[in-house]
Amino acid sequence: MNMTDPIADLLTRLRNAISARHAFILVPASKTKLAIVRILREEGYIKDFEVVKNQDSPQRMIRVWLNYAPGKEPTITGLDRISRPGQRVYAGKDDLPRVLSGLGIAVVSTPKGIMTDRKARKMGLGGEIVCYVW
């Protein structure tokens, strides 16, 4: 299936799985999605992820294990896609956004790779604002 915005698909699958209280989700793999999922794991928004081979198709899949706080409260309370294929959003190193005054993260695509807004600010890099997570 050809997709216009695979990152929005990843975020929507995460949002839907969290609202349905699923343990994990399966997402078609790509380098960009792997980088985003790696950031979510480092920041503690998801438990873990693994790349698995799908037996039905040659496409590799990412299995993302969702993280819930005690009492089944999800650690991800919100996801927002910022830069879209039809409207790209860029920010310089001095204009990087702070999500919920630093309680959330902005995922930024920089010339040095995909990273959080804090890391990009520390390295003095700007780039495309991919999404917000809180």
C-alpha positions as CSV (number, residue, x, y, z in Angstrom):
1,M,0.0,0.0,0.0
2,N,1.4,3.4,-1.0
3,M,1.2,5.9,1.8
4,T,1.4,9.7,1.5
5,D,2.5,10.4,5.1
6,P,4.1,7.3,6.8
7,I,5.1,9.3,9.9
8,A,1.5,10.4,10.4
9,D,0.5,6.8,10.1
10,L,2.9,5.8,12.8
11,L,1.6,8.5,15.1
12,T,-2.0,7.6,14.4
13,R,-1.3,3.9,15.1
14,L,0.3,4.9,18.4
15,R,-2.6,7.2,19.3
16,N,-5.2,4.5,18.5
17,A,-3.4,1.7,20.3
18,I,-3.0,3.8,23.4
19,S,-6.7,4.7,23.5
20,A,-7.6,1.0,23.1
21,R,-5.0,0.0,25.8
22,H,-3.1,-2.4,23.5
23,A,0.2,-3.9,24.6
24,F,2.0,-3.4,21.3
25,I,1.6,-2.2,17.7
26,L,3.1,-3.3,14.4
27,V,4.2,-0.6,11.9
28,P,5.9,-1.0,8.5
29,A,9.6,-0.3,9.0
30,S,11.7,2.6,7.6
31,K,14.8,4.4,8.8
32,T,12.9,7.5,9.8
33,K,10.3,5.6,11.8
34,L,13.1,3.6,13.5
35,A,14.8,6.9,14.5
36,I,11.5,8.3,15.9
37,V,10.7,5.1,17.8
38,R,14.3,5.0,19.2
39,I,13.8,8.6,20.5
40,L,10.5,7.6,22.1
41,R,12.2,4.7,23.9
42,E,15.1,6.9,25.1
43,E,12.7,9.4,26.5
44,G,10.6,6.7,28.3
45,Y,7.4,7.1,26.2
46,I,7.5,3.5,25.1
47,K,8.9,0.3,26.7
48,D,10.8,-1.1,23.8
49,F,10.7,-1.9,20.1
50,E,12.1,-4.6,17.8
51,V,12.3,-5.0,14.0
52,V,10.6,-8.2,12.9
53,K,10.3,-10.0,9.6
54,N,6.7,-10.2,8.4
55,Q,5.9,-13.7,7.1
56,D,3.1,-12.4,4.7
57,S,5.2,-9.8,2.9
58,P,8.9,-8.9,2.3
59,Q,8.3,-5.7,4.3
60,R,10.0,-5.6,7.7
61,M,7.8,-4.4,10.6
62,I,8.6,-2.6,13.8
63,R,6.9,-4.0,16.9
64,V,6.5,-1.2,19.5
65,W,5.7,-2.2,23.1
66,L,3.6,0.6,24.7
67,N,4.4,1.9,28.1
68,Y,1.7,2.3,30.8
69,A,2.2,3.9,34.2
70,P,0.8,2.0,37.3
71,G,-3.0,2.0,37.0
72,K,-2.9,1.6,33.2
73,E,-2.4,5.3,32.5
74,P,-0.4,5.7,29.3
75,T,2.9,7.6,29.4
76,I,2.0,9.2,26.1
77,T,-0.9,11.6,26.6
78,G,-0.6,13.4,23.3
79,L,0.9,13.2,19.8
80,D,0.8,16.0,17.2
81,R,2.2,15.9,13.7
82,I,3.6,19.3,12.9
83,S,5.5,19.2,9.6
84,R,3.3,17.6,6.9
85,P,4.1,16.7,3.2
86,G,2.0,19.7,2.1
87,Q,3.3,22.2,4.6
88,R,6.8,21.7,6.0
89,V,7.7,23.5,9.2
90,Y,11.3,24.5,9.9
91,A,12.9,26.2,12.9
92,G,16.3,27.6,13.4
93,K,18.5,26.8,16.4
94,D,17.1,29.8,18.3
95,D,13.5,29.1,17.4
96,L,13.1,25.5,18.4
97,P,9.8,25.0,20.3
98,R,9.4,23.9,23.9
99,V,6.5,21.5,24.2
100,L,4.5,22.1,27.4
101,S,7.3,24.3,28.8
102,G,9.8,21.4,28.6
103,L,7.5,18.6,29.8
104,G,7.1,17.1,26.3
105,I,9.5,16.7,23.4
106,A,9.6,18.0,19.8
107,V,11.2,15.5,17.4
108,V,13.4,17.5,15.0
109,S,15.0,16.3,11.7
110,T,18.4,18.0,11.6
111,P,21.4,17.6,9.3
112,K,23.0,15.4,12.0
113,G,19.9,13.1,12.1
114,I,16.6,12.9,13.9
115,M,16.7,14.0,17.6
116,T,14.8,15.8,20.3
117,D,14.5,19.5,20.6
118,R,16.7,19.5,23.7
119,K,19.6,17.7,22.0
120,A,19.3,19.9,18.9
121,R,19.4,23.0,21.0
122,K,22.4,21.7,22.9
123,M,24.2,21.0,19.6
124,G,23.2,24.3,18.1
125,L,21.1,22.8,15.2
126,G,17.8,23.7,13.6
127,G,15.7,21.7,11.3
128,E,12.3,20.3,10.4
129,I,9.9,20.0,13.3
130,V,8.5,16.4,12.8
131,C,6.1,16.1,15.7
132,Y,5.4,16.9,19.3
133,V,5.0,14.2,22.0
134,W,3.8,14.8,25.6
